[in-house]
């Protein structure tokens, strides 16, 4: 891994002021370093990657200084619209440097949900006219690439990308998971929730550690996985998947197990989901105020009133934030017979037990098992 203090000095020397983005596993230590060392008023962890592009654009318009936007390559899709219709040299011409974690880079071992994204990442850059270079863990090469990026962004009046492979800006370790012992763990909360709903309830789990822990909770309870959909990718879209299921399964409970960062990423979907007035739908946010799966960087999950937002959008709620086993049981009993979609914000502690098994499963088998259980004929 490169020396991040030296990289910060390079940013300062290059007159970089504003940094924004969505944390990524391959940028883990860079993100944590910036969170702890960059002026807090000049660093914004955004809701999604498109928001980051827009934030960076605004800052550039006010200062004329090139900003940095960081993201995982899975978030490029969120960023493409503003990259093409806002920052592209043929439109407004907004220079910025994109620091992109290259998950699924060809030749590197990674999960299957990253494979196609890894292949397409440089293709996307080429197709939308974004010059790019691949970084290495050699700092002198990184320095040269960054100087090139600054010069090219200024020359083209547009975005430039630096693709970051494994080992350049992360050690492969996660941090920020201490304290909060008074709250339920995510695993404990999932186990309680699964036990509260009827056996045939369909659970849709959000990307990251929620999918991993739901899978293990089923194993520990001696239950199968035929009622679960594990959304290992598509961050921010889990609640919409669950709503689609609930629309089709009016006689069956459907539960979305979401993370706070994922729920916030596409918050507008709450309004659409609530508008369907589905009596069989429950949206549960497991909230630790962190982007935990990619390093533990802070989210705004514990700052905003997600329950109040959900209530104003049409969900039935009972308590702003649930903070204990008893409060969860009381809230569930209070809303058990509600006549509309339900929403729970459950405060959990950061972290995961060290011996939690790695999630090993086939996405296609997961899909087929669920559809067979729902007696659905695949077209």
C-alpha distance (Angstrom), angle and dihedral (degrees) to the residues before:
residue distance angle dihedral
X1 . . .
X2 3.81 . .
X3 3.80 123.4 .
X4 3.82 103.0 -92.0
X5 3.80 93.6 -163.6
X6 3.79 88.7 57.6
X7 3.80 89.9 46.2
X8 3.80 90.2 52.5
X9 3.79 89.4 51.7
X10 3.80 87.9 51.7
X11 3.82 90.0 54.0
X12 3.78 92.0 49.5
X13 3.81 91.9 46.4
X14 3.81 88.5 51.3
X15 3.83 89.5 54.0
X16 3.81 93.7 -113.9
X17 3.81 109.9 162.6
X18 3.80 109.1 160.8
X19 3.81 127.2 55.6
X20 3.79 126.6 176.7
X21 3.78 137.3 160.3
X22 3.78 150.1 108.5
X23 3.84 116.6 -74.3
X24 3.79 119.7 -106.8
X25 3.80 135.2 -166.8
X26 3.82 93.6 -123.4
X27 3.81 89.9 49.3
X28 3.81 92.5 42.9
X29 3.80 100.3 123.6
X30 3.81 93.2 37.4
X31 3.81 89.8 54.0
X32 3.81 92.8 47.4
X33 3.81 90.8 46.2
X34 3.80 92.8 51.5
X35 3.80 91.4 45.2
X36 3.80 90.0 55.1
X37 3.80 101.7 35.9
X38 3.81 110.8 28.1
X39 3.84 120.8 84.0
X40 3.82 104.7 -87.8
X41 3.81 92.9 -135.8
X42 3.81 89.8 57.8
X43 3.81 97.8 48.2
X44 3.82 123.3 69.3
X45 3.80 126.2 -179.5
X46 3.79 98.6 -150.8
X47 3.81 131.5 -148.0
X48 3.80 91.7 -117.3
X49 3.77 140.0 -10.4
X50 3.80 95.4 -96.3
X51 3.80 88.6 55.5
X52 3.81 87.9 53.4
X53 3.80 92.1 54.8
X54 3.81 90.1 50.6
X55 3.82 93.4 46.4
X56 3.79 90.3 50.3
X57 3.80 90.5 48.3
X58 3.79 91.8 53.6
X59 3.78 92.5 49.8
X60 3.80 91.9 48.9
X61 3.81 91.8 49.9
X62 3.80 90.3 54.3
X63 3.81 98.4 43.0
X64 3.81 110.8 17.8
X65 3.83 88.0 -130.6
X66 3.80 121.5 131.6
X67 3.82 112.0 -113.1
X68 3.81 129.9 -154.1
X69 3.82 122.3 -126.2
X70 3.81 117.8 -168.2
X71 3.79 127.4 -165.7
X72 3.79 146.4 141.3
X73 3.80 113.0 -96.0
X74 3.82 88.3 -114.6
X75 3.81 85.2 69.9
X76 3.80 94.5 56.2
X77 3.80 87.9 92.6
X78 3.80 90.2 60.6
X79 3.79 89.4 49.2
X80 3.81 100.2 46.0
X81 3.79 97.8 84.2
X82 3.83 96.3 56.7
X83 3.80 90.9 36.3
X84 3.80 90.1 57.6
X85 3.80 103.4 32.1
X86 3.81 100.0 33.0
X87 3.80 115.9 22.7
X88 3.83 101.1 28.6
X89 3.83 113.7 117.0
X90 3.83 89.7 -118.7
X91 3.82 91.2 59.0
X92 3.84 119.2 32.5
X93 3.79 97.5 -26.1
X94 3.81 102.4 -135.5
X95 3.81 114.9 -178.6
X96 3.81 117.1 -144.3
X97 3.78 139.2 144.1
X98 3.80 118.0 -117.4
X99 3.80 114.4 -153.3
X100 3.82 103.5 -162.5
X101 3.79 126.5 -174.1
X102 3.80 105.3 -136.0
X103 3.80 104.2 -140.0
X104 3.81 113.7 179.4
X105 3.78 94.2 20.6
X106 3.81 107.1 178.7
X107 3.80 108.9 -93.5
X108 3.81 94.2 21.4
X109 3.80 120.7 105.0
X110 3.82 112.4 -115.8
X111 3.80 143.1 140.5
X112 3.79 117.8 -69.0
X113 3.82 94.4 -112.9
X114 3.81 87.8 65.5
X115 3.82 98.3 46.6
X116 3.81 100.3 86.0
X117 3.79 92.2 37.1
X118 3.79 89.1 54.2
X119 3.79 92.3 52.2
X120 3.79 93.1 47.0
X121 3.82 99.1 44.4
X122 3.83 96.6 88.8
X123 3.82 89.2 36.9
X124 3.81 90.3 57.2
X125 3.79 90.6 48.7
X126 3.79 92.1 51.3
X127 3.81 94.1 44.1
X128 3.82 94.1 53.4
X129 3.83 93.0 42.6
X130 3.80 97.3 -109.6
X131 3.83 111.6 148.6
X132 3.81 111.4 -138.1
X133 3.77 145.8 -177.8
X134 3.81 132.5 -166.0
X135 3.80 114.5 -123.1
X136 3.81 124.7 -137.9
X137 3.80 131.5 -161.6
X138 3.81 90.1 -102.7
X139 3.80 105.0 105.1
X140 3.80 96.1 -153.5
X141 3.81 88.4 55.4
X142 3.82 90.4 47.4
X143 3.81 89.6 50.5
X144 3.80 91.7 51.3
X145 3.80 91.7 47.0
X146 3.79 91.7 50.5
X147 3.79 93.2 49.3
X148 3.82 87.5 49.6
X149 3.81 89.8 50.4
X150 3.82 92.8 52.6
X151 3.79 92.7 47.7
X152 3.80 93.6 45.2
X153 3.81 94.1 47.3
X154 3.80 89.5 52.7
X155 3.81 93.5 45.5
X156 3.82 95.6 47.7
X157 3.80 97.7 33.7
X158 3.78 89.0 -135.0
X159 3.80 145.6 87.9
X160 3.80 122.3 -59.2
X161 3.81 123.4 -165.0
X162 3.79 133.0 -142.0
X163 3.80 110.4 -165.9
X164 3.80 112.8 -147.5
X165 3.82 118.0 -155.4
X166 3.79 126.1 -163.2
X167 3.80 116.8 -63.1
X168 3.80 99.3 22.9
X169 3.82 100.5 92.3
X170 3.81 103.2 9.1
X171 3.79 136.3 57.1
X172 3.80 94.6 -151.3
X173 3.81 91.1 -108.6
X174 3.80 129.0 113.8
X175 3.81 124.5 -142.7
X176 3.79 141.6 174.1
X177 3.80 96.3 71.6
X178 3.81 105.0 119.9
X179 3.80 130.7 108.8
X180 3.82 129.3 17.4
X181 3.81 90.0 102.3
X182 3.81 91.7 151.1
X183 3.80 90.3 70.4
X184 3.78 131.7 74.1
X185 3.77 117.5 -94.3
X186 3.80 115.3 -118.1
X187 3.80 89.6 -110.8
X188 3.82 92.1 52.2
X189 3.80 91.3 48.4
X190 3.81 92.7 49.1
X191 3.81 91.2 49.3
X192 3.81 91.2 51.1
X193 3.80 92.6 47.0
X194 3.81 94.3 48.8
X195 3.80 89.2 51.5
X196 3.80 93.2 51.0
X197 3.79 96.9 58.0
X198 3.82 128.4 69.1
X199 3.80 116.0 -87.4
X200 3.83 94.0 -108.4
X201 3.84 93.8 54.1
X202 3.82 113.8 130.1
X203 3.82 114.3 -131.1
X204 3.79 123.3 -160.0
X205 3.82 112.2 -165.6
X206 3.79 126.0 -157.6
X207 3.79 125.3 -122.6
X208 3.79 119.1 -81.6
X209 3.76 127.7 27.9
X210 3.81 95.7 -11.4
X211 3.81 91.5 70.0
X212 3.79 91.2 46.1
X213 3.79 93.9 49.9
X214 3.80 96.7 43.2
X215 3.79 88.0 54.2
X216 3.81 91.4 51.4
X217 3.83 93.3 43.6
X218 3.81 88.5 57.0
X219 3.80 89.8 50.9
X220 3.80 92.9 49.0
X221 3.80 91.4 48.6
X222 3.80 90.5 50.3
X223 3.81 90.7 -117.7
X224 3.78 131.4 135.7
X225 3.80 127.5 -117.3
X226 3.80 97.8 -125.8
X227 3.82 93.3 108.7
X228 3.80 95.3 51.6
X229 3.78 135.9 86.7
X230 3.81 111.9 -163.6
X231 3.79 108.5 -155.5
X232 3.80 98.2 -160.5
X233 3.82 92.8 169.0
X234 3.83 135.6 22.2
X235 3.81 95.1 73.8
X236 3.79 113.0 -151.0
X237 3.80 95.5 22.1
X238 3.81 101.1 83.6
X239 3.80 94.7 99.0
X240 3.80 91.4 52.9
X241 3.82 91.0 50.9
X242 3.79 88.4 51.1
X243 3.79 92.0 47.6
X244 3.80 91.0 52.2
X245 3.80 88.9 52.9
X246 3.81 91.7 47.3
X247 3.81 91.8 51.8
X248 3.80 89.8 55.3
X249 3.82 96.4 39.6
X250 3.78 103.3 51.7
X251 3.82 92.3 158.8
X252 3.81 95.2 51.0
X253 3.81 133.2 68.6
X254 3.80 115.4 -114.6
X255 3.82 120.0 -165.6
X256 3.80 126.5 -167.9
X257 3.82 113.1 -153.0
X258 3.79 102.8 -160.2
X259 3.80 138.0 174.4
X260 3.79 122.0 -128.8
X261 3.82 93.9 -118.3
X262 3.80 91.5 46.6
X263 3.81 92.9 48.2
X264 3.80 91.4 49.8
X265 3.81 93.1 47.3
X266 3.82 92.9 75.0
X267 3.79 101.2 13.7
X268 3.80 93.5 160.3
X269 3.79 89.8 72.3
X270 3.82 88.0 72.0
X271 3.79 90.0 69.2
X272 3.80 93.6 50.1
X273 3.80 93.3 44.4
X274 3.81 92.8 49.2
X275 3.80 91.9 47.4
X276 3.82 90.5 67.3
X277 3.83 89.0 68.3
X278 3.80 92.2 -142.1
X279 3.79 112.0 -177.5
X280 3.81 90.7 -166.1
X281 3.82 97.1 54.5
X282 3.82 127.5 96.9
X283 3.81 124.8 178.8
X284 3.82 114.0 -160.7
X285 3.80 121.9 -174.1
X286 3.82 115.4 -159.4
X287 3.78 97.8 -153.4
X288 3.80 125.8 -164.3
X289 3.80 96.7 147.1
X290 3.78 92.8 -116.5
X291 3.79 145.9 101.7
X292 3.79 84.9 -127.7
X293 3.80 102.2 167.3
X294 3.80 91.6 58.4
X295 3.79 100.5 42.2
X296 3.80 112.3 -56.1
X297 3.81 100.1 -86.2
X298 3.80 113.6 164.6
X299 3.79 121.1 -91.9
X300 3.80 125.3 -169.1
X301 3.82 90.1 -113.4
X302 3.80 94.4 113.2
X303 3.80 94.1 40.2
X304 3.80 100.2 56.4
X305 3.80 127.1 59.8
X306 3.79 100.3 -118.5
X307 3.80 91.7 174.4
X308 3.79 91.4 54.7
X309 3.79 90.3 49.7
X310 3.81 91.1 48.8
X311 3.81 92.0 47.6
X312 3.81 91.5 51.7
X313 3.80 88.8 51.0
X314 3.80 93.2 53.7
X315 3.80 108.2 -88.0
X316 3.79 121.6 134.0
X317 3.81 109.2 -119.6
X318 3.79 136.9 174.0
X319 3.83 109.4 -173.4
X320 3.80 133.7 21.1
X321 3.80 93.7 -127.6
X322 3.80 130.1 -2.0
X323 3.81 111.7 -138.8
X324 3.81 107.7 173.0
X325 3.78 144.9 33.2
X326 3.82 91.5 -102.8
X327 3.81 92.8 49.2
X328 3.80 89.5 51.1
X329 3.80 92.2 50.3
X330 3.82 92.1 46.3
X331 3.82 92.5 47.3
X332 3.78 92.1 48.6
X333 3.80 92.6 49.7
X334 3.81 90.7 47.3
X335 3.82 92.6 54.0
X336 3.80 99.2 33.5
X337 3.81 92.9 103.7
X338 3.82 98.4 32.4
X339 3.79 117.7 140.2
X340 3.78 98.1 -135.2
X341 3.80 142.9 42.9
X342 3.82 112.1 -56.8
X343 3.81 129.4 -137.3
X344 3.81 129.2 -164.3
X345 3.82 128.5 -178.3
X346 3.82 107.0 -162.0
X347 3.81 119.9 -168.8
X348 3.79 109.8 -137.6
X349 3.76 132.9 174.3
X350 3.79 123.9 -107.8
X351 3.75 121.6 -102.7
X352 3.76 142.6 43.3
X353 3.79 130.5 -118.7
X354 3.77 112.7 -88.8
X355 3.80 94.9 -123.0
X356 3.82 95.8 53.0
X357 3.83 104.9 136.4
X358 3.79 118.0 -116.4
X359 3.80 112.1 -105.8
X360 3.79 107.8 -104.3
X361 3.78 115.0 173.2
X362 3.79 142.3 119.5
X363 3.80 114.9 -103.1
X364 3.79 91.4 -152.7
X365 3.80 92.2 50.2
X366 3.80 89.1 48.5
X367 3.80 89.7 53.7
X368 3.80 94.3 45.1
X369 3.80 93.8 46.6
X370 3.81 91.9 51.6
X371 3.80 94.1 45.6
X372 3.80 91.8 48.0
X373 3.79 89.5 49.9
X374 3.81 89.4 51.4
X375 3.81 88.3 48.9
X376 3.78 90.3 -121.8
X377 3.79 121.1 159.0
X378 3.80 110.7 -137.9
X379 3.77 113.5 -134.0
